Amino acid sequence: MRTQKYHLYLNNAAYKEIIEALIMKKNELISTGHYTDAIDEILIDLSRAKPKNIKVIYT
């Protein structure tokens, strides 16, 4: 069974907010002594994502 993939199309402001929120959550987990593996994987995936220009057509 294949895992379902999701695609997010973000502008620069939304991308920045998501990165900042993940870093804040990671810092919170570090201060409480919890593992940050999942957040690290998400940050790596976001940093490897290729920017893609799409054309939005409103009807």
Secondary structure by P-SEA (a helix, b strand, c coil): cbbbbbbbbbcaaaaaaaaaaaaaaaaaaaaacccaaaaaaaaaaaaabbbbbbbbbcc
